[in-house]
Amino acid sequence: MISIQQITEHVWLMDDSGEATGYVVTGTEQAMVIDTMNGSEDVQAVARTVTSLPLILVNTHGHPDHIGGNRFFDKAYLHPADIQLIGQFVNETDRALLPETVLTQEGDVFDLGGLHVEVFDLPGHTPGGICLLLREDRILFTGDSINRHLWMQLDGCASLETYLKALDRLAPVMERADWILHGHARGLESITLYQAMRQGVADLVNQKDMQVTESDPAYRWFGGENRMHPFDGADSVICYRPDNIWDR
């Protein structure tokens, strides 16, 4: 079941059974849906409970817990580097239900009427991960690219060394935002989450003789066993493969 609650003047948070979150952002002329989660029910109908404006759907990346409800829309914006994830994670029958894919990438700006949403590339968790800056409200929507349970152990994730470079490249954007809303949030997070997570990635990349990795606990998940590196308190971790820390 998807619940929805207003968290700022222009932003509603959708929670799909506690497993993923999406957002509705309302301007004066259009509204944007950011991610459709697992799609356990009609996401467009949920969005329609708070706005009657024309809807634009933008996916922060192509993982199934962020595009699962795309089938309830006519088109969806996605970075071209994540198109291949649809074929990887969505079976042929379900792919036939997906809407038209429209490409978006860094530099695109969506005008919602009084509000502007700017696209920034942040590859790492997936090749085509993006962040969306709601300029006027200084909110950065980060999908899974910046959150408190970062998955970097998946096939297709960049090395942590490469990801650190991507995070550093995005640093100037952080000066334009005060808040983060990620793909598994319960509410607004301070922009300081970026720096805390970035430091955790840097600790792994800059370690000597694997001393940090050797002290990190095991992380067991449906794909096997890897490691997890705590940052910014016990509830925040970077999950990673020890053989994918540095560029090869």
DARA-V886456 format. One record per residue. RES is the residue in one small letter. OMEGA is omega in radians with two decimals (NA if undefined). D_CENTER is the distance of its C-alpha to the mean C-alpha in whole Angstrom. Layout:
res = [RES	RES]
omega = [OMEGA	OMEGA]
d_center = [D_CENTER	D_CENTER]
This chain:
res = [m	i	s	i	q	q	i	t	e	h	v	w	l	m	d	d	s	g	e	a	t	g	y	v	v	t	g	t	e	q	a	m	v	i	d	t	m	n	g	s	e	d	v	q	a	v	a	r	t	v	t	s	l	p	l	i	l	v	n	t	h	g	h	p	d	h	i	g	g	n	r	f	f	d	k	a	y	l	h	p	a	d	i	q	l	i	g	q	f	v	n	e	t	d	r	a	l	l	p	e	t	v	l	t	q	e	g	d	v	f	d	l	g	g	l	h	v	e	v	f	d	l	p	g	h	t	p	g	g	i	c	l	l	l	r	e	d	r	i	l	f	t	g	d	s	i	n	r	h	l	w	m	q	l	d	g	c	a	s	l	e	t	y	l	k	a	l	d	r	l	a	p	v	m	e	r	a	d	w	i	l	h	g	h	a	r	g	l	e	s	i	t	l	y	q	a	m	r	q	g	v	a	d	l	v	n	q	k	d	m	q	v	t	e	s	d	p	a	y	r	w	f	g	g	e	n	r	m	h	p	f	d	g	a	d	s	v	i	c	y	r	p	d	n	i	w	d	r]
omega = [3.13	3.03	3.14	3.12	3.11	-3.12	2.97	-3.13	-3.02	-2.97	3.01	3.09	3.04	-3.13	-3.13	3.05	3.13	-3.06	3.13	3.11	3.02	-3.01	2.96	3.13	-3.04	2.95	3.10	-3.08	-3.14	3.03	3.12	2.95	3.13	-3.13	-3.11	2.98	3.14	3.14	-3.12	3.00	-3.04	-3.07	3.11	3.11	3.09	3.11	-3.11	3.08	-3.12	-3.13	3.03	-3.11	3.01	-3.04	2.99	3.10	3.08	3.07	3.10	3.03	-2.94	3.13	-3.00	3.12	3.06	3.12	-3.03	-3.14	3.13	-3.07	3.14	-3.12	-3.13	3.10	-3.11	3.07	-3.11	3.09	-3.09	-3.11	3.13	3.11	-3.09	3.13	3.12	3.10	-3.10	-3.00	-3.09	-3.11	-3.00	-3.14	-3.12	3.11	-3.14	-3.13	-3.06	-3.11	3.02	3.08	3.09	-3.04	3.03	3.12	-3.05	-3.13	3.09	3.09	3.09	3.12	-3.11	-3.03	-3.09	3.12	3.13	3.14	-3.06	-3.08	3.05	3.09	2.98	3.12	3.12	3.05	2.91	-3.13	-3.07	3.10	3.08	2.96	-3.10	-3.13	2.98	-2.91	-2.99	-3.11	3.08	3.10	3.11	3.07	-2.94	-3.09	3.09	-3.05	3.03	3.11	-3.07	3.05	-3.02	3.08	3.05	-3.11	-3.07	2.95	-3.13	3.05	3.05	2.98	3.11	3.10	3.10	-3.12	3.10	3.10	3.12	3.10	3.14	3.10	-3.11	-3.04	-3.14	3.12	-3.11	3.09	-3.13	-3.10	3.05	-2.99	3.02	2.93	-3.08	-2.97	3.10	-3.04	2.99	-3.14	-3.12	3.03	3.08	3.09	3.10	3.05	3.11	-3.07	3.13	3.13	3.10	3.12	3.10	3.09	-3.14	3.11	3.13	-3.10	-3.04	-3.12	3.09	3.03	3.04	-3.06	3.11	-3.14	-3.12	3.12	-3.14	3.12	3.08	3.03	-3.12	-3.12	-3.01	3.13	3.13	-3.11	3.07	3.12	3.03	-3.09	-3.13	3.01	3.02	3.12	-2.99	-3.06	-3.10	-3.09	2.97	3.13	-2.98	3.03	3.13	3.14	3.13	3.09	-3.05	3.06	3.11	NA]
d_center = [21	18	19	18	19	20	18	19	22	19	16	16	14	14	14	15	17	16	13	10	10	9	11	15	16	19	21	25	25	22	19	15	13	9	8	11	11	14	16	19	20	21	17	19	22	20	19	23	24	23	23	25	24	23	19	17	14	11	8	5	6	9	9	12	10	8	11	14	15	15	19	20	19	21	19	15	14	12	12	15	14	12	15	17	14	16	19	18	17	18	22	24	25	22	21	24	23	20	20	21	18	18	17	15	14	15	18	17	18	18	21	21	24	24	20	19	15	15	12	12	11	9	10	11	9	9	12	10	7	7	7	9	12	14	18	20	18	17	13	10	7	4	1	3	5	7	8	11	11	10	11	13	16	15	17	15	13	15	18	17	19	18	14	16	18	14	14	17	17	14	17	19	16	16	19	18	16	17	14	10	9	6	5	8	10	14	14	14	14	16	15	17	14	13	16	17	14	15	19	18	17	20	22	22	22	25	27	30	32	29	30	26	25	29	28	25	25	24	21	22	20	20	20	23	23	22	21	19	19	20	19	19	21	21	18	16	16	15	15	17	20	23	24	21	21	23	23	26]
